[in-house]
Amino acid sequence: MDWKLNRYSRFKVKTEDTVLWEKITRRLLVDFRTKRRHCPVPTTQKTSTEAPHLSASYKRFKSRMVTRRLSAEQPLASSPMVARGRHSPCREFDTVCQRLSLDSPPGGAARTKLQEQNTETSLQDAVTEAGVSDLSQRVVRPVTAATTYKRNVPKQDWVCSASGERDRCSEKPFSVLYMAPSAPDQSPDQSQPQLTLALPSLQDDYYSHPLDWSSSGIVAIALGCDVFLWKAETHTLQGCIHPRAAPSLPLSLSHSVSSVSWSRDGCTLGIGTKEGDVQLWDVEKRTRLRTITSHLSGVGALSWNQHVLSSGSVLGLIHHHDYRLDTPTVGVFHQQGSVCGLEWAPQGDWLASGSIEGLLNIWTNDLGSKTKTHPPARTMTQPSAVKAMAWCPWQKELIATGGGQSDGVLRIWNNQSGTCVDSAQTNSQVCSMVWSEERKALFTGHGLPHHHITCWSPSPSLEQAYQLHGHMDRVLQLALSPSGTKLLSAGADCLGHVWNT
């Protein structure tokens, strides 16, 4: 009898890990049922013979997860909480145990196979390799539907083996595909992009933040496992960052970049990976400052407040890092649902975090500690995930949020009262947004079913000013130039457009 008590005693008292695991299992159950309801799979003899994993039931899926957990007593790589150094060797080929999509459509975030590269702690100069040293020698051609790139095929040289895809995938990152003709006697045209760039291997992930424009004029964008740096003023590629693991690790452990964010001075770049790392790079000195491994799941959002970098993870944890300290993690917030949006107010007194559960949480700048967390100051709710968000730069009490595919409503919230002061129906998924203080306008990038950019006039109420059309798939991210006169959009069609605001 004693051995039976010892064997089952660990199940009598639920630890924090057990409660966390139950939450993950329930989240996977909801996603699994939703996916099976929207994407039914016929259980024919051919399907069960050629692709047996497609007809796998949730009972089999759950039993395998429980069996592995009891044997390892650690979170599995097949769950949203990807444990560091404990990835299953068959993860790349096990379709049943892949993380299910949330707000993205089926097949939106495809897995990628990465080629082995050498790891370096300094930036690689890629101007010569990219072939964009002289724009006058390049053949510029208009962008049509035929020039859309094959999505998420991050080959090392971005050249497809099939002859039919060679023209579409042979461009290098930030290669110029179209440049609008300049007319000195005419004002810039807002209806069409002034510059169209190639962004091969840009992953179609609704919950990622792959683009940011620094105050020094350098654009950083995550393409697969690398981050490319582009100087907007001279239209030249400055370099490439490889935030990879050690060369001895398997290819499945390579660091796929999920978010990038520049510091306010434009000197330090924060990089979040889907393996849970937060890396800090000094771009001027071309060195990696440090790697912070505090998260156990993917880092979907980053935001700076002076020398503190805040990072949000899939498990709903927000970590605050001061890279000047020996132990950089100085505080932790915990919210309900995965963190899919994170934004410090321009004054640094409030932090807004969005959740896939439809919650907008407002936190004070009291970072707390690593051992004790406090609840948010205010919480506002909306029907879908809160991914797109932006603080108004000239009215610090206002913050704008966008709804997901099932909602599509643009809302303006008053941070002090916690109420929605204005709203507008966009009839599409809101993927990103940014305020322009110079134009006193709000720009929103949209996804399904439309793929356009909308300029909104917020005064006296939200009114649609005009729309920008150029993308053939959803607009994943928007970034505004330091002067506020240029807008850069990155789309799931692997194209980047520079617009005049």
C-alpha positions in Angstrom: 0.0 0.0 0.0 2.9 2.4 0.7 4.3 2.0 -2.7 0.9 2.9 -4.2 0.7 6.0 -2.1 4.1 7.1 -3.1 3.4 6.4 -6.8 0.2 8.5 -6.9 1.0 11.1 -4.2 2.1 13.7 -6.8 -1.4 13.9 -8.2 -3.1 14.8 -4.9 -1.7 18.4 -4.7 -1.6 20.4 -8.0 1.6 22.3 -8.4 1.9 25.4 -10.6 3.4 23.3 -13.3 0.4 20.9 -13.2 -2.1 23.8 -13.3 -0.2 25.4 -16.2 -0.1 22.1 -18.1 -3.9 21.7 -17.7 -4.4 25.2 -19.1 -2.3 24.4 -22.1 -4.2 21.1 -22.7 -7.5 22.9 -22.6 -6.3 25.5 -25.0 -5.1 22.9 -27.4 -8.4 21.1 -27.1 -10.3 24.2 -28.1 -8.0 24.9 -31.0 -8.1 21.3 -32.1 -11.9 21.2 -32.1 -12.1 24.5 -33.9 -9.7 23.4 -36.6 -11.6 20.1 -37.1 -14.9 21.9 -37.3 -13.7 24.3 -40.0 -11.4 21.9 -41.8 -13.1 18.5 -41.8 -11.0 15.6 -43.1 -12.8 12.8 -44.9 -12.0 9.5 -43.4 -11.7 7.4 -46.5 -9.6 4.4 -47.0 -7.2 6.3 -49.2 -6.7 9.0 -46.5 -6.1 6.6 -43.8 -3.6 4.7 -45.9 -1.6 7.5 -47.4 -1.8 10.1 -44.6 -2.8 8.3 -41.3 -1.9 11.4 -39.3 -4.8 13.3 -40.8 -7.4 11.1 -39.3 -5.9 11.0 -35.9 -8.3 11.7 -33.1 -7.8 14.1 -30.2 -7.8 11.1 -27.8 -4.7 9.7 -29.5 -3.2 13.2 -29.6 -3.8 13.8 -25.9 -2.6 10.3 -24.8 0.7 10.7 -26.6 1.2 14.1 -24.9 0.4 12.7 -21.5 2.6 9.7 -22.0 5.6 11.9 -22.9 4.9 14.3 -20.1 4.9 11.5 -17.5 8.1 10.1 -18.8 9.9 13.5 -19.0 8.0 15.6 -16.5 8.8 18.6 -18.6 6.7 20.7 -21.1 6.8 19.2 -24.6 8.0 20.9 -27.8 4.6 20.0 -29.3 2.8 22.3 -26.9 2.8 26.1 -27.0 5.3 26.1 -24.2 8.4 25.1 -26.0 10.9 23.9 -23.3 14.5 24.9 -24.0 16.7 22.0 -24.9 13.9 19.4 -24.8 12.6 19.3 -28.3 11.3 16.1 -29.6 13.6 14.8 -32.5 10.5 13.9 -34.5 8.8 17.3 -34.1 9.4 18.4 -37.7 7.6 15.4 -39.1 4.8 14.9 -36.6 1.8 16.8 -37.9 -0.6 15.9 -35.1 1.7 17.4 -32.4 2.2 20.8 -34.2 0.9 23.9 -32.5 -2.5 24.7 -33.9 -3.2 28.1 -35.5 -5.2 30.7 -33.6 -6.4 33.7 -35.5 -4.4 32.8 -38.7 -6.2 30.8 -41.4 -5.3 27.2 -41.9 -1.8 26.9 -43.4 -1.0 30.6 -42.8 2.1 30.0 -40.8 4.0 27.3 -42.6 6.9 25.5 -41.1 10.2 26.2 -42.7 13.3 24.0 -43.2 16.5 25.9 -42.6 19.9 25.3 -44.2 22.9 25.1 -41.9 24.9 28.3 -41.6 27.9 29.4 -39.5 27.1 31.2 -36.3 28.8 34.5 -35.7 28.4 37.1 -33.0 28.9 40.1 -35.3 26.9 41.5 -38.1 27.6 40.1 -41.6 28.1 42.7 -44.3 25.7 41.7 -47.0 25.7 44.7 -49.4 27.7 42.9 -52.0 25.8 39.6 -51.6 22.5 41.3 -51.9 23.4 43.0 -55.2 21.8 46.4 -54.3 24.9 48.6 -54.4 23.8 50.7 -57.3 20.1 51.4 -58.0 20.9 53.0 -61.4 22.2 49.7 -62.7 19.1 47.7 -61.8 16.2 46.9 -64.1 13.1 48.1 -62.4 9.9 46.5 -63.4 6.2 47.0 -62.3 4.8 44.7 -59.6 1.9 42.5 -60.7 0.3 39.3 -59.4 2.9 37.4 -61.3 5.8 38.8 -59.2 4.3 37.5 -55.9 6.8 35.2 -54.3 6.3 31.7 -53.1 5.5 32.1 -49.5 7.8 31.0 -46.7 10.5 29.3 -48.8 13.6 30.5 -46.9 16.4 29.1 -49.1 19.8 30.4 -48.4 20.1 32.1 -51.8 16.4 32.6 -52.3 16.5 30.8 -55.6 13.9 28.1 -56.3 15.0 24.9 -58.0 11.9 24.7 -60.3 12.3 26.7 -63.5 8.8 28.1 -63.2 9.5 29.7 -59.8 13.0 31.0 -60.6 11.9 34.5 -61.7 9.6 34.9 -58.7 12.1 33.7 -56.0 15.5 34.9 -57.3 15.3 38.4 -55.8 17.4 39.3 -52.8 16.0 41.0 -49.6 15.2 44.6 -50.2 15.8 44.4 -53.9 13.9 47.2 -55.7 11.1 45.9 -57.8 9.4 49.2 -58.6 10.2 52.8 -58.2 7.7 55.5 -59.0 8.9 58.1 -61.5 9.8 61.4 -59.9 8.2 64.6 -61.1 9.8 67.8 -59.6 6.8 69.9 -60.5 4.2 67.6 -59.0 3.4 66.6 -55.4 4.0 63.0 -54.3 1.2 60.6 -55.2 -0.5 58.9 -52.2 -2.5 56.4 -54.2 0.5 54.2 -55.2 3.7 53.1 -53.5 6.8 55.1 -54.2 9.0 52.1 -53.8 8.4 48.3 -53.9 10.8 46.0 -52.3 11.3 42.2 -52.3 11.0 40.5 -48.9 11.5 36.8 -49.6 10.9 34.3 -46.8 8.7 36.7 -44.8 6.5 34.4 -42.7 2.7 34.8 -42.8 2.2 34.9 -39.1 -0.6 37.1 -37.7 0.9 37.1 -34.2 4.5 38.1 -35.2 6.0 41.6 -35.3 8.7 41.3 -37.9 9.2 45.0 -38.8 10.5 48.1 -37.1 11.9 51.5 -38.3 14.5 53.1 -36.0 15.0 56.8 -35.2 18.3 56.7 -37.1 16.6 55.6 -40.3 17.5 51.9 -40.3 14.7 49.4 -41.1 15.0 45.9 -39.4 12.9 43.1 -40.7 12.8 39.4 -39.8 13.0 37.0 -42.8 13.0 33.4 -41.5 15.8 33.0 -39.1 17.7 36.2 -40.0 17.2 39.9 -39.5 18.1 42.2 -42.3 19.0 45.9 -41.9 18.2 48.4 -44.7 19.0 52.1 -44.8 16.0 53.9 -46.1 17.7 57.1 -47.1 20.2 55.5 -49.5 18.2 52.4 -50.3 21.1 50.1 -49.4 21.3 46.9 -47.4 23.5 47.5 -44.4 23.9 44.0 -43.0 22.3 40.8 -41.7 22.0 39.5 -38.2 22.0 35.7 -37.6 20.5 35.1 -34.1 21.1 31.4 -34.4 22.0 28.6 -31.9 25.3 27.0 -31.8 26.4 25.1 -35.0 26.5 21.8 -33.1 22.7 21.9 -32.4 20.2 20.3 -34.8 18.5 22.4 -37.5 15.2 22.0 -35.7 16.6 24.2 -32.8 17.5 27.1 -35.0 16.2 30.4 -33.9 13.2 31.6 -36.0 12.7 35.3 -35.3 9.2 36.3 -34.3 9.6 40.0 -33.3 12.0 42.9 -33.6 12.1 46.3 -31.8 14.5 49.2 -31.8 15.4 51.2 -28.7 14.4 54.8 -28.7 17.9 56.1 -29.6 18.1 53.6 -32.5 21.4 52.1 -31.4 20.2 48.8 -29.9 18.0 46.2 -31.6 15.9 43.7 -29.6 15.2 40.4 -31.2 12.7 37.8 -29.9 12.7 34.2 -31.2 10.2 31.4 -31.3 12.5 29.4 -29.0 12.0 31.9 -26.2 15.3 33.9 -26.5 15.6 37.7 -26.2 18.7 39.0 -27.9 20.2 42.5 -27.8 22.4 43.8 -30.6 24.6 46.9 -30.7 24.2 47.8 -34.4 26.9 50.6 -34.3 29.5 48.3 -32.9 28.2 45.3 -34.8 28.2 43.0 -31.7 25.7 41.0 -29.7 25.4 42.5 -26.3 23.7 39.5 -24.6 21.2 36.7 -24.9 18.4 36.5 -22.3 16.8 33.1 -21.8 14.0 33.8 -19.4 11.0 32.6 -21.4 10.0 29.0 -22.0 7.9 29.8 -25.0 7.9 32.0 -28.1 8.4 35.7 -27.8 5.7 37.4 -29.8 6.1 41.0 -28.9 8.8 43.5 -27.7 8.6 47.1 -26.5 11.2 49.5 -25.1 11.0 51.9 -22.2 14.3 53.7 -22.0 16.8 51.0 -21.0 14.2 48.4 -20.1 13.0 46.0 -22.8 9.7 44.2 -22.1 8.9 40.9 -23.8 5.7 39.0 -24.0 5.4 35.2 -24.5 2.8 32.7 -25.6 2.2 31.6 -22.0 1.0 35.1 -21.0 4.1 36.2 -19.2 5.6 39.7 -19.6 9.3 39.9 -18.6 11.1 43.2 -18.1 14.8 43.2 -18.9 17.5 45.7 -17.9 20.5 44.6 -20.0 22.9 46.7 -17.9 22.5 44.4 -14.9 24.2 41.0 -14.3 20.7 39.5 -13.8 18.8 41.3 -16.5 15.2 40.2 -15.7 13.9 42.7 -13.1 10.2 42.1 -13.1 7.4 39.9 -14.4 3.7 40.5 -15.3 1.2 37.7 -15.9 -1.9 38.1 -17.9 -4.7 35.8 -19.1 -4.0 34.4 -22.5 -1.0 34.6 -24.8 0.6 38.0 -25.3 0.1 39.1 -28.9 0.6 42.8 -28.5 2.9 45.0 -26.3 3.4 48.7 -26.4 4.8 51.2 -23.9 3.3 54.7 -23.9 5.6 57.4 -25.3 5.9 59.0 -21.9 6.8 55.6 -20.4 4.2 55.7 -17.6 1.9 53.0 -19.0 2.3 49.6 -20.7 -0.4 48.1 -22.8 -0.6 44.4 -23.5 -3.0 42.5 -25.7 -4.2 39.0 -25.3 -5.6 36.4 -27.6 -8.5 36.2 -25.1 -9.7 39.6 -26.3 -8.2 41.5 -23.3 -6.4 44.9 -23.3 -4.5 45.2 -20.1 -3.0 48.5 -18.9 -0.1 48.2 -16.5 1.8 50.9 -14.5 5.5 51.4 -14.8 6.0 49.7 -11.5 7.8 46.5 -12.7 7.4 44.6 -9.5 9.8 41.7 -9.0 10.5 38.3 -10.4 8.8 36.5 -7.5 5.6 38.6 -7.0 3.3 39.9 -9.7 0.4 42.4 -9.4 -2.7 42.7 -11.5 -3.1 45.3 -14.3 -4.4 48.7 -13.4 -7.2 48.4 -16.0 -8.6 45.8 -18.3 -10.8 46.4 -21.4 -12.4 43.6 -23.4 -13.2 43.1 -27.1 -14.6 40.1 -29.0 -11.3 39.0 -30.6 -7.6 39.0 -30.1 -5.9 42.3 -29.3 -2.8 42.3 -31.5 -2.8 45.7 -33.3 -2.4 48.5 -30.8 -0.9 52.0 -30.7 -0.8 54.9 -28.2 -1.8 58.3 -29.5 1.3 60.5 -29.3 -0.5 63.9 -28.8 -3.3 62.6 -26.5 -1.5 60.3 -24.0 -4.7 59.0 -22.5 -5.9 57.5 -25.8 -4.9 54.1 -27.2 -6.2 52.5 -30.4 -6.8 48.8 -30.9 -7.9 46.7 -33.9 -10.1 43.6 -33.9 -9.3 40.2 -35.5 -10.9 38.4 -38.4 -14.2 37.7 -36.4 -14.5 41.3 -35.2 -12.8 43.8 -37.5 -13.7 46.9 -35.4 -11.2 49.8 -34.8 -11.6 51.1 -31.3 -10.2 54.2 -29.4 -10.0 53.7 -25.7 -9.6 56.2 -22.9 -6.9 54.8 -20.6 -8.0 56.8 -17.6 -11.7 55.8 -17.6 -11.3 52.4 -19.3 -14.1 53.1 -21.8 -14.3 53.0 -25.6 -14.7 56.6 -26.7 -15.0 55.9 -30.5 -15.1 53.0 -32.9 -15.4 52.2 -36.6 -16.2 49.0 -38.5 -13.4 48.0 -41.0 -15.0 44.8 -42.2 -11.6 43.1 -42.2 -8.9 41.8 -39.9 -6.7 44.6 -38.4 -3.1 43.3 -38.4 -1.1 46.5 -37.5 -1.5 50.2 -36.8 0.6 53.3 -36.3 -0.1 56.9 -35.4 1.3 59.8 -37.5 1.7 62.9 -35.3 2.7 65.0 -38.3 -0.4 64.1 -40.2 -2.6 63.8 -37.1 -3.9 60.5 -38.6 -4.0 56.8 -37.8 -2.9 54.2 -40.3 -4.2 50.6 -40.1 -3.0 47.5 -42.1 -5.7 44.9 -42.9 -5.9 41.3 -43.6 -8.7 38.9 -44.5 -10.8 39.5 -46.5 -9.2 42.8 -47.7 -5.5 43.6 -48.1 -5.3 47.4 -48.0 -4.0 50.2 -45.7 -6.5 52.7 -44.4 -5.8 56.3 -43.2 -8.2 57.4 -40.5 -8.9 60.9 -39.3 -9.6 60.7 -35.5 -11.0 64.2 -35.0 -13.7 64.9 -34.2 -14.6 61.3 -34.7 -13.1 58.3 -36.6 -13.6 58.9 -40.3 -11.9 57.1 -43.2 -9.7 59.5 -45.1 -8.4 57.3 -47.9 -7.1 53.8 -48.7 -3.8 52.5 -50.1 -3.9 49.5 -52.3 -0.9 47.5 -53.4 -0.6 44.3 -51.4 -2.1 41.0 -52.7 -2.2 39.4 -49.2 -2.7 40.7 -45.7 -0.6 43.6 -44.4 1.4 42.1 -41.5 3.2 45.1 -40.2 3.4 48.9 -40.6 6.3 51.2 -39.6 6.6 54.9 -39.8 9.8 56.9 -40.7 11.4 59.2 -38.1 10.1 62.2 -40.1 6.6 60.8 -40.2 6.4 61.4 -44.0 7.0 57.8 -45.1 5.1 54.6 -44.3 6.6 51.1 -44.8 4.2 48.1 -45.1 5.2 44.5 -45.1 2.7 42.0 -46.5 2.3 38.3 -46.6 2.8 38.5 -50.4 6.5 38.9 -49.5 6.5 42.5 -50.7 7.3 45.8 -49.0 5.8 49.1 -50.1 7.0 52.6 -49.1 4.2 55.1 -49.2 4.0 58.9 -48.9 1.8 59.8 -46.0 
